[in-house]
């Protein structure tokens, strides 16, 4: 995954210790970022997404997200078997899609290093958004949740 090195740092702009974020990312580790500042996140079960994709094959899983209109901002946490989709700040306040959980104010998310596109550990299934305008629309994420559940 070829991501401009400075592009995703806006995700950490509100952190009290942005240097700690950069240090974690330089080691290839996820950085714990607060949601509800510049982005929220919606958590989807890997079990449900994989059932819709017909398995855990990366291409098939990407296709599920892309067909719903999600083009970037999807994090995989294989250890916990979750997908996290980054959405606009404030989405969590009104999110009500069953089988999912929205992370907003007062939550934290392990965000992988910008260029980390594969295992081991947390990584980007679909690369980080390059700015707030690249966050996933809530409607597209709901479409994934509905498709995955159906």
C-alpha positions as CSV (number, residue, x, y, z in Angstrom):
1,X,0.0,0.0,0.0
2,X,1.6,3.3,-1.1
3,X,0.2,6.1,1.1
4,X,1.8,9.6,1.2
5,X,3.6,9.6,4.6
6,X,2.0,12.8,5.8
7,X,-1.5,12.2,4.6
8,X,-3.1,10.2,7.5
9,X,-1.5,12.2,10.3
10,X,-4.6,14.4,10.4
11,X,-6.2,11.4,12.2
12,X,-4.0,12.1,15.2
13,X,-4.2,15.9,15.0
14,X,-6.2,16.1,18.2
15,X,-4.1,13.8,20.3
16,X,-2.4,15.2,23.4
17,X,0.8,13.4,22.4
18,X,1.1,13.2,18.6
19,X,4.7,12.3,18.9
20,X,3.6,9.0,20.7
21,X,1.4,8.3,17.7
22,X,4.2,8.8,15.3
23,X,6.5,6.6,17.4
24,X,4.0,3.8,17.5
25,X,3.5,4.0,13.8
26,X,7.2,4.1,13.1
27,X,7.5,0.8,15.0
28,X,4.7,-0.6,12.8
29,X,2.4,-0.8,15.9
30,X,-1.2,0.6,16.1
31,X,-1.6,3.9,17.9
32,X,-4.5,4.3,20.3
33,X,-6.5,7.3,18.9
34,X,-9.5,8.9,20.5
35,X,-12.7,8.7,18.4
36,X,-15.1,11.5,18.4
37,X,-12.5,14.2,17.7
38,X,-12.0,14.0,14.0
39,X,-13.6,10.7,13.1
40,X,-15.9,8.1,14.6
41,X,-15.7,4.3,13.8
42,X,-18.3,1.6,13.3
43,X,-17.3,-1.9,14.3
44,X,-18.5,-4.9,12.3
45,X,-18.0,-8.6,13.2
46,X,-15.6,-10.5,11.0
47,X,-17.9,-13.5,11.2
48,X,-20.8,-11.6,9.7
49,X,-18.7,-9.9,7.0
50,X,-17.0,-13.2,6.1
51,X,-20.3,-15.0,5.8
52,X,-21.4,-12.3,3.3
53,X,-18.1,-12.6,1.4
54,X,-18.2,-16.3,1.3
55,X,-15.1,-16.6,3.4
56,X,-12.2,-14.5,4.7
57,X,-10.4,-14.1,1.4
58,X,-9.1,-10.5,1.2
59,X,-10.4,-9.8,-2.3
60,X,-13.9,-11.1,-1.5
61,X,-14.0,-9.1,1.7
62,X,-12.8,-5.9,-0.1
63,X,-15.5,-6.5,-2.7
64,X,-18.2,-6.6,0.0
65,X,-17.1,-3.2,1.2
66,X,-16.5,-1.7,-2.2
67,X,-19.9,-2.8,-3.6
68,X,-21.5,-0.9,-0.7
69,X,-19.6,2.2,-1.6
70,X,-16.8,2.0,1.1
71,X,-13.6,2.8,-0.7
72,X,-11.2,3.5,2.2
73,X,-10.8,3.7,5.9
74,X,-11.4,0.1,6.9
75,X,-9.2,-1.4,9.6
76,X,-8.9,-5.1,10.3
77,X,-8.2,-6.4,13.8
78,X,-7.7,-10.1,13.1
79,X,-6.9,-11.0,16.8
80,X,-10.3,-9.7,17.9
81,X,-12.0,-10.6,14.6
82,X,-13.4,-7.1,13.9
83,X,-13.5,-4.6,11.0
84,X,-13.6,-0.9,11.9
85,X,-14.8,1.6,9.3
86,X,-13.9,5.2,9.9
87,X,-16.9,7.6,9.5
88,X,-17.5,11.3,10.1
89,X,-17.3,12.6,13.6
90,X,-20.8,12.6,15.2
91,X,-22.0,9.5,13.4
92,X,-22.0,7.4,16.6
93,X,-24.5,9.7,18.3
94,X,-27.3,8.5,16.1
95,X,-26.0,5.2,15.0
96,X,-28.6,2.4,15.5
97,X,-27.7,-0.5,13.2
98,X,-28.1,-3.8,15.0
99,X,-25.2,-6.1,15.0
100,X,-22.7,-3.3,14.9
101,X,-21.3,-0.8,17.4
102,X,-20.3,2.8,16.8
103,X,-17.4,4.3,18.6
104,X,-17.7,8.0,19.3
105,X,-16.8,10.4,22.1
106,X,-14.8,8.8,24.9
107,X,-13.7,5.7,22.9
108,X,-10.3,4.7,21.6
109,X,-9.4,2.8,18.5
110,X,-6.1,1.0,17.6
111,X,-5.2,2.7,14.3
112,X,-2.5,0.9,12.3
113,X,0.5,2.7,10.8
114,X,-0.6,4.4,7.5
115,X,1.3,2.0,5.2
116,X,0.4,-1.2,7.1
117,X,-1.6,-3.1,4.5
118,X,-1.4,-6.6,5.8
119,X,-0.9,-8.9,8.8
120,X,0.4,-9.7,11.3
121,X,-1.7,-7.5,13.6
122,X,-4.1,-4.7,12.9
123,X,-3.9,-3.4,9.4
124,X,-5.7,-1.5,6.7
125,X,-8.0,-3.5,4.5
126,X,-8.8,-0.4,2.6
127,X,-6.3,2.4,3.1
128,X,-6.6,5.3,5.4
129,X,-8.6,8.4,4.3
130,X,-6.4,11.3,3.3
131,X,-8.6,13.8,5.1
132,X,-12.1,14.2,6.6
133,X,-13.6,14.3,3.2
134,X,-12.4,10.7,2.6
135,X,-14.3,9.2,5.6
136,X,-16.9,6.7,4.8
137,X,-20.5,7.8,4.6
138,X,-22.7,6.2,7.2
139,X,-25.1,5.0,4.5
140,X,-22.4,3.0,2.9
141,X,-21.5,1.4,6.2
142,X,-25.1,0.6,6.9
143,X,-25.3,-1.0,3.4
144,X,-22.3,-3.3,4.4
145,X,-24.0,-4.2,7.7
146,X,-27.4,-5.0,6.0
147,X,-25.7,-6.9,3.2
148,X,-23.6,-8.9,5.7
149,X,-26.5,-9.7,7.9
150,X,-28.8,-10.7,5.0
